[in-house]
Amino acid sequence: MSKLSKGLITTHYINALKRIHGNQNRSNGFGGKVKPLGHFVSLMTDWQPATMLDYGCGKGAILAHLQSSYPNTVVEGYDPAVDEFNRIRKGTFDCVFSCDVLEHIEPTFLVNVLAHINTISNKFIWLRIDTVRARKTLPNGDNAHLIIEDQRWWTKKLNENIDGDIIYNVLSVKGKLDIAIQKK
């Protein structure tokens, strides 16, 4: 069994993700491209957070987009498999943003990761979760989406582990689940 890293991810999995991030043939994968953010844009207008963390920012493409799109918000990135972003530099954030990350979490650590997100978010949480199999695979051949569950399962899991109210919960035809949570 691999050594744990802060109870959120195994060292073995961090190393596998580092290999993927370092693959020059996959420069757009795992946080290397900006995706349309849908309803999140409207929520940012309403929320106006002073600080935000891109949780699982990968190579940082969406992070850079958020930083340029929201100049009045201090936006930082966190990704344990990317040396530049492998530490969270402050304790809490008004908003935690996580796009296409939770389905990649090792299943035995999902509750810990959700507790971590809950702890570091003061006001709002935005999650985009993919509910279908990925086209990408891990170095060992496994599907890159380690957790493939439906909207009902994710909603229940979030209600059990996040101290807040789900204020937006929409599943797209492509299997992307967008969820916004306002902390209590």
GIFENJO-V874912 format. One record per run of one state. SS is the DSSP state (2 for helix, 1 for strand, 0 for the rest). FROM is the first residue (numbers start at 1). TO is the last residue. If there is no record, write none. Layout:
BEGIN
ss: <SS/SS>
from: <FROM/FROM>
to: <TO/TO>
END
This chain:
BEGIN
ss: <0/1/0/1/2/0/2/0/2/0/1/0/2/0/1/0/2/0/1/0/2/0/2/1/0/1/0/1/0/2/0/1/0/1/0>
from: <1/4/6/9/11/23/24/27/40/48/51/56/61/70/74/79/83/86/93/100/102/105/107/121/131/137/138/143/144/151/162/164/172/176/184>
to: <3/5/8/10/22/23/26/39/47/50/55/60/69/73/78/82/85/92/99/101/104/106/120/130/136/137/142/143/150/161/163/171/175/183/184>
END
